[in-house]
Amino acid sequence: MDLWRLCRRPFADLTGEGARLFGGRWNTPGRPMVYLAEHPALAAMEVRVHLDLPFELLPADFVLMGVAIPDRLIRDLEPVPADTAAAGDLWLSEATSAALRVPSILMPHARNVLLNPRHRDAGRAVMGTVETFVFDPRMWRPLGREG
């Protein structure tokens, strides 16, 4: 399966270090996890909701990474559990699969894929292209404004 990760260039890897340090929707701090999306647009939306900066102050070093994970290493999770971080932590500790496909909270008909970098098969996830990514400034336009 071809997946996407949008991040700043210094973090363009599959270590899960950022999620280990700060936690995320599907993990608590102290547990590494790599957040991926099935489509570049979803990766951009997932990052955009966490950027609380004016467009002019956005770092210029965002990149879009392609990541390939064999389908057989991905397990599906439905429906969204009440406590996503607890569910993700449990999946990480049980290590039942290298990757877990979960519904996006932003776009319920789309899917994110979580990678457990400590799983024995995580090394089968392969980073592909890494290309510069620039957000469209219209994503920061105030509501009700034309242009």
Secondary structure, DSSP 8 states (H G I E B T S, - for coil): -EEEEEEEGGG-SSS-HHHHHH-BTTB-TTS--EEEESSHHHHHHHHHTT--S-GGGS-S-EEEEEEE--GGGEEE--S--S-HHHHHHHHHHHT--SEEEEE-SSSTTSEEEEE-TTSTTGGG-EEEEEEE----GGGG--TT---
